[in-house]
């Protein structure tokens, strides 16, 4: 795949910013998962990003 649809069509960037800003204040562990371009994306507090084909 050489071109992907814009990520903002899948994830609301303002909502993501709000979520991450609130986590920075609390220093809370988190995990974020979503589907993008047929891939399951997972991101956790430690900065680990995984991408698995659905």
Gaussian input, Z-matrix of N, CA and C with variables (Angstrom, degrees):
# hf/3-21g

backbone

0 1
 N
 C     1     B1
 C     2     B2     1     A1
 N     3     B3     2     A2     1     D1
 C     4     B4     3     A3     2     D2
 C     5     B5     4     A4     3     D3
 N     6     B6     5     A5     4     D4
 C     7     B7     6     A6     5     D5
 C     8     B8     7     A7     6     D6
 N     9     B9     8     A8     7     D7
 C    10    B10     9     A9     8     D8
 C    11    B11    10    A10     9     D9
 N    12    B12    11    A11    10    D10
 C    13    B13    12    A12    11    D11
 C    14    B14    13    A13    12    D12
 N    15    B15    14    A14    13    D13
 C    16    B16    15    A15    14    D14
 C    17    B17    16    A16    15    D15
 N    18    B18    17    A17    16    D16
 C    19    B19    18    A18    17    D17
 C    20    B20    19    A19    18    D18
 N    21    B21    20    A20    19    D19
 C    22    B22    21    A21    20    D20
 C    23    B23    22    A22    21    D21
 N    24    B24    23    A23    22    D22
 C    25    B25    24    A24    23    D23
 C    26    B26    25    A25    24    D24
 N    27    B27    26    A26    25    D25
 C    28    B28    27    A27    26    D26
 C    29    B29    28    A28    27    D27
 N    30    B30    29    A29    28    D28
 C    31    B31    30    A30    29    D29
 C    32    B32    31    A31    30    D30
 N    33    B33    32    A32    31    D31
 C    34    B34    33    A33    32    D32
 C    35    B35    34    A34    33    D33
 N    36    B36    35    A35    34    D34
 C    37    B37    36    A36    35    D35
 C    38    B38    37    A37    36    D36
 N    39    B39    38    A38    37    D37
 C    40    B40    39    A39    38    D38
 C    41    B41    40    A40    39    D39
 N    42    B42    41    A41    40    D40
 C    43    B43    42    A42    41    D41
 C    44    B44    43    A43    42    D42
 N    45    B45    44    A44    43    D43
 C    46    B46    45    A45    44    D44
 C    47    B47    46    A46    45    D45
 N    48    B48    47    A47    46    D46
 C    49    B49    48    A48    47    D47
 C    50    B50    49    A49    48    D48
 N    51    B51    50    A50    49    D49
 C    52    B52    51    A51    50    D50
 C    53    B53    52    A52    51    D51
 N    54    B54    53    A53    52    D52
 C    55    B55    54    A54    53    D53
 C    56    B56    55    A55    54    D54
 N    57    B57    56    A56    55    D55
 C    58    B58    57    A57    56    D56
 C    59    B59    58    A58    57    D57
 N    60    B60    59    A59    58    D58
 C    61    B61    60    A60    59    D59
 C    62    B62    61    A61    60    D60
 N    63    B63    62    A62    61    D61
 C    64    B64    63    A63    62    D62
 C    65    B65    64    A64    63    D63
 N    66    B66    65    A65    64    D64
 C    67    B67    66    A66    65    D65
 C    68    B68    67    A67    66    D66
 N    69    B69    68    A68    67    D67
 C    70    B70    69    A69    68    D68
 C    71    B71    70    A70    69    D69
 N    72    B72    71    A71    70    D70
 C    73    B73    72    A72    71    D71
 C    74    B74    73    A73    72    D72
 N    75    B75    74    A74    73    D73
 C    76    B76    75    A75    74    D74
 C    77    B77    76    A76    75    D75
 N    78    B78    77    A77    76    D76
 C    79    B79    78    A78    77    D77
 C    80    B80    79    A79    78    D78
 N    81    B81    80    A80    79    D79
 C    82    B82    81    A81    80    D80
 C    83    B83    82    A82    81    D81
 N    84    B84    83    A83    82    D82
 C    85    B85    84    A84    83    D83
 C    86    B86    85    A85    84    D84
 N    87    B87    86    A86    85    D85
 C    88    B88    87    A87    86    D86
 C    89    B89    88    A88    87    D87
 N    90    B90    89    A89    88    D88
 C    91    B91    90    A90    89    D89
 C    92    B92    91    A91    90    D90
 N    93    B93    92    A92    91    D91
 C    94    B94    93    A93    92    D92
 C    95    B95    94    A94    93    D93
 N    96    B96    95    A95    94    D94
 C    97    B97    96    A96    95    D95
 C    98    B98    97    A97    96    D96
 N    99    B99    98    A98    97    D97
 C   100   B100    99    A99    98    D98
 C   101   B101   100   A100    99    D99
 N   102   B102   101   A101   100   D100
 C   103   B103   102   A102   101   D101
 C   104   B104   103   A103   102   D102
 N   105   B105   104   A104   103   D103
 C   106   B106   105   A105   104   D104
 C   107   B107   106   A106   105   D105
 N   108   B108   107   A107   106   D106
 C   109   B109   108   A108   107   D107
 C   110   B110   109   A109   108   D108
 N   111   B111   110   A110   109   D109
 C   112   B112   111   A111   110   D110
 C   113   B113   112   A112   111   D111
 N   114   B114   113   A113   112   D112
 C   115   B115   114   A114   113   D113
 C   116   B116   115   A115   114   D114
 N   117   B117   116   A116   115   D115
 C   118   B118   117   A117   116   D116
 C   119   B119   118   A118   117   D117
 N   120   B120   119   A119   118   D118
 C   121   B121   120   A120   119   D119
 C   122   B122   121   A121   120   D120
 N   123   B123   122   A122   121   D121
 C   124   B124   123   A123   122   D122
 C   125   B125   124   A124   123   D123
 N   126   B126   125   A125   124   D124
 C   127   B127   126   A126   125   D125
 C   128   B128   127   A127   126   D126
 N   129   B129   128   A128   127   D127
 C   130   B130   129   A129   128   D128
 C   131   B131   130   A130   129   D129
 N   132   B132   131   A131   130   D130
 C   133   B133   132   A132   131   D131
 C   134   B134   133   A133   132   D132
 N   135   B135   134   A134   133   D133
 C   136   B136   135   A135   134   D134
 C   137   B137   136   A136   135   D135
 N   138   B138   137   A137   136   D136
 C   139   B139   138   A138   137   D137
 C   140   B140   139   A139   138   D138
 N   141   B141   140   A140   139   D139
 C   142   B142   141   A141   140   D140
 C   143   B143   142   A142   141   D141
 N   144   B144   143   A143   142   D142
 C   145   B145   144   A144   143   D143
 C   146   B146   145   A145   144   D144
 N   147   B147   146   A146   145   D145
 C   148   B148   147   A147   146   D146
 C   149   B149   148   A148   147   D147
 N   150   B150   149   A149   148   D148
 C   151   B151   150   A150   149   D149
 C   152   B152   151   A151   150   D150
 N   153   B153   152   A152   151   D151
 C   154   B154   153   A153   152   D152
 C   155   B155   154   A154   153   D153
 N   156   B156   155   A155   154   D154
 C   157   B157   156   A156   155   D155
 C   158   B158   157   A157   156   D156
 N   159   B159   158   A158   157   D157
 C   160   B160   159   A159   158   D158
 C   161   B161   160   A160   159   D159

   B1=1.4451
   B2=1.5248
   B3=1.3108
   B4=1.4637
   B5=1.5148
   B6=1.3208
   B7=1.4549
   B8=1.5185
   B9=1.3037
   B10=1.4567
   B11=1.5259
   B12=1.3348
   B13=1.4672
   B14=1.5311
   B15=1.3277
   B16=1.4726
   B17=1.5265
   B18=1.3168
   B19=1.4609
   B20=1.5316
   B21=1.3348
   B22=1.4636
   B23=1.5234
   B24=1.3376
   B25=1.4594
   B26=1.5311
   B27=1.3272
   B28=1.4630
   B29=1.5196
   B30=1.3217
   B31=1.4679
   B32=1.5194
   B33=1.3279
   B34=1.4630
   B35=1.5266
   B36=1.3367
   B37=1.4682
   B38=1.5287
   B39=1.3278
   B40=1.4709
   B41=1.5222
   B42=1.3234
   B43=1.4689
   B44=1.5251
   B45=1.3196
   B46=1.4643
   B47=1.5264
   B48=1.3332
   B49=1.4672
   B50=1.5241
   B51=1.3272
   B52=1.4654
   B53=1.5219
   B54=1.3297
   B55=1.4603
   B56=1.5207
   B57=1.3195
   B58=1.4678
   B59=1.5202
   B60=1.3380
   B61=1.4651
   B62=1.5255
   B63=1.3234
   B64=1.4679
   B65=1.5272
   B66=1.3206
   B67=1.4573
   B68=1.5140
   B69=1.3462
   B70=1.4614
   B71=1.5199
   B72=1.3390
   B73=1.4583
   B74=1.5199
   B75=1.3296
   B76=1.4615
   B77=1.5241
   B78=1.3418
   B79=1.4647
   B80=1.5332
   B81=1.3164
   B82=1.4587
   B83=1.5184
   B84=1.3355
   B85=1.4643
   B86=1.5253
   B87=1.3293
   B88=1.4549
   B89=1.5195
   B90=1.3110
   B91=1.4577
   B92=1.5236
   B93=1.3153
   B94=1.4606
   B95=1.5157
   B96=1.3332
   B97=1.4567
   B98=1.5123
   B99=1.3352
   B100=1.4601
   B101=1.5202
   B102=1.3139
   B103=1.4580
   B104=1.5207
   B105=1.3224
   B106=1.4669
   B107=1.5226
   B108=1.3124
   B109=1.4671
   B110=1.5316
   B111=1.3426
   B112=1.4604
   B113=1.5122
   B114=1.3255
   B115=1.4603
   B116=1.5233
   B117=1.3358
   B118=1.4593
   B119=1.5230
   B120=1.3375
   B121=1.4553
   B122=1.5232
   B123=1.3129
   B124=1.4596
   B125=1.5233
   B126=1.3391
   B127=1.4646
   B128=1.5193
   B129=1.3413
   B130=1.4610
   B131=1.5182
   B132=1.3157
   B133=1.4639
   B134=1.5221
   B135=1.3078
   B136=1.4587
   B137=1.5143
   B138=1.3412
   B139=1.4504
   B140=1.5202
   B141=1.3274
   B142=1.4597
   B143=1.5154
   B144=1.3278
   B145=1.4672
   B146=1.5103
   B147=1.3384
   B148=1.4617
   B149=1.5121
   B150=1.3030
   B151=1.4551
   B152=1.5264
   B153=1.3271
   B154=1.4551
   B155=1.5172
   B156=1.3176
   B157=1.4494
   B158=1.5182
   B159=1.3289
   B160=1.4668
   B161=1.4975
   A1=108.17
   A2=117.68
   A3=120.53
   A4=112.74
   A5=117.69
   A6=120.53
   A7=109.54
   A8=114.81
   A9=120.84
   A10=109.15
   A11=116.57
   A12=118.22
   A13=109.14
   A14=117.36
   A15=119.80
   A16=110.89
   A17=116.52
   A18=121.94
   A19=111.03
   A20=117.31
   A21=120.08
   A22=112.91
   A23=118.28
   A24=120.70
   A25=110.85
   A26=117.23
   A27=122.37
   A28=111.36
   A29=116.35
   A30=122.46
   A31=109.01
   A32=116.84
   A33=122.14
   A34=108.30
   A35=118.35
   A36=120.17
   A37=113.04
   A38=118.11
   A39=120.02
   A40=110.71
   A41=116.89
   A42=120.70
   A43=110.13
   A44=117.50
   A45=121.24
   A46=110.62
   A47=117.70
   A48=121.39
   A49=111.28
   A50=116.33
   A51=121.02
   A52=110.76
   A53=116.27
   A54=120.83
   A55=111.00
   A56=117.18
   A57=120.55
   A58=111.83
   A59=117.95
   A60=120.69
   A61=110.89
   A62=117.10
   A63=120.23
   A64=110.57
   A65=118.22
   A66=121.03
   A67=111.29
   A68=117.80
   A69=120.85
   A70=111.01
   A71=116.64
   A72=120.57
   A73=111.43
   A74=117.30
   A75=121.94
   A76=113.22
   A77=117.12
   A78=122.36
   A79=110.47
   A80=115.17
   A81=123.41
   A82=110.97
   A83=115.65
   A84=120.26
   A85=108.38
   A86=116.46
   A87=119.69
   A88=110.71
   A89=114.07
   A90=122.53
   A91=106.48
   A92=116.23
   A93=121.92
   A94=107.79
   A95=116.84
   A96=121.32
   A97=109.81
   A98=115.52
   A99=120.49
   A100=109.44
   A101=115.33
   A102=121.65
   A103=108.50
   A104=115.50
   A105=121.58
   A106=108.63
   A107=115.46
   A108=122.30
   A109=111.98
   A110=115.73
   A111=119.99
   A112=114.65
   A113=117.11
   A114=122.26
   A115=109.57
   A116=116.54
   A117=121.39
   A118=106.94
   A119=116.78
   A120=122.61
   A121=108.70
   A122=116.82
   A123=122.67
   A124=108.48
   A125=115.94
   A126=122.07
   A127=107.04
   A128=117.36
   A129=118.55
   A130=111.37
   A131=115.50
   A132=123.05
   A133=112.81
   A134=117.56
   A135=120.80
   A136=113.73
   A137=117.07
   A138=120.75
   A139=113.40
   A140=116.56
   A141=119.90
   A142=109.49
   A143=115.38
   A144=121.72
   A145=107.72
   A146=116.13
   A147=118.55
   A148=108.78
   A149=114.44
   A150=122.15
   A151=107.85
   A152=115.84
   A153=121.59
   A154=109.38
   A155=115.81
   A156=120.18
   A157=109.30
   A158=115.74
   A159=119.98
   A160=110.92
   D1=120.60
   D2=-178.56
   D3=-99.39
   D4=-19.39
   D5=178.87
   D6=-132.74
   D7=137.61
   D8=178.28
   D9=-117.85
   D10=150.94
   D11=175.47
   D12=-66.82
   D13=155.79
   D14=179.97
   D15=-57.19
   D16=134.45
   D17=-178.03
   D18=-61.51
   D19=-33.17
   D20=-178.19
   D21=-64.94
   D22=-13.09
   D23=174.73
   D24=-78.26
   D25=-15.07
   D26=179.39
   D27=-106.49
   D28=-42.20
   D29=-176.87
   D30=-117.60
   D31=130.56
   D32=176.48
   D33=-75.36
   D34=109.52
   D35=-174.92
   D36=-63.55
   D37=-33.52
   D38=178.58
   D39=-67.10
   D40=-41.56
   D41=178.12
   D42=-64.85
   D43=-39.63
   D44=178.68
   D45=-64.90
   D46=-43.79
   D47=176.88
   D48=-59.19
   D49=-44.38
   D50=179.49
   D51=-61.72
   D52=-44.45
   D53=178.93
   D54=-61.08
   D55=-49.52
   D56=-177.14
   D57=-67.70
   D58=-35.47
   D59=176.55
   D60=-62.59
   D61=-41.93
   D62=-179.55
   D63=-68.57
   D64=-33.78
   D65=178.17
   D66=-70.04
   D67=-36.06
   D68=178.53
   D69=-60.00
   D70=-38.77
   D71=-178.85
   D72=-69.03
   D73=-38.18
   D74=-176.48
   D75=-90.64
   D76=-14.44
   D77=-175.23
   D78=55.24
   D79=42.41
   D80=-175.29
   D81=-90.64
   D82=143.27
   D83=174.26
   D84=-72.25
   D85=146.19
   D86=179.47
   D87=-149.56
   D88=163.61
   D89=172.51
   D90=-139.99
   D91=131.47
   D92=179.67
   D93=-119.90
   D94=128.13
   D95=179.51
   D96=-131.19
   D97=139.30
   D98=176.67
   D99=-159.07
   D100=165.16
   D101=177.24
   D102=-103.64
   D103=133.73
   D104=-179.68
   D105=-144.22
   D106=122.33
   D107=176.69
   D108=51.57
   D109=42.85
   D110=177.58
   D111=77.97
   D112=9.74
   D113=-179.76
   D114=-117.37
   D115=142.79
   D116=173.85
   D117=-92.73
   D118=116.29
   D119=-177.36
   D120=-104.76
   D121=134.10
   D122=177.90
   D123=-132.01
   D124=131.10
   D125=179.37
   D126=-129.82
   D127=133.65
   D128=177.96
   D129=-123.01
   D130=175.19
   D131=-174.43
   D132=-54.02
   D133=-40.31
   D134=-177.78
   D135=-70.65
   D136=-3.28
   D137=179.23
   D138=92.32
   D139=5.19
   D140=178.63
   D141=-74.18
   D142=128.43
   D143=177.10
   D144=-118.78
   D145=128.51
   D146=175.34
   D147=-124.32
   D148=149.81
   D149=-177.53
   D150=-135.73
   D151=117.54
   D152=-179.16
   D153=-125.89
   D154=136.72
   D155=178.02
   D156=-69.03
   D157=137.28
   D158=178.81
   D159=-78.56

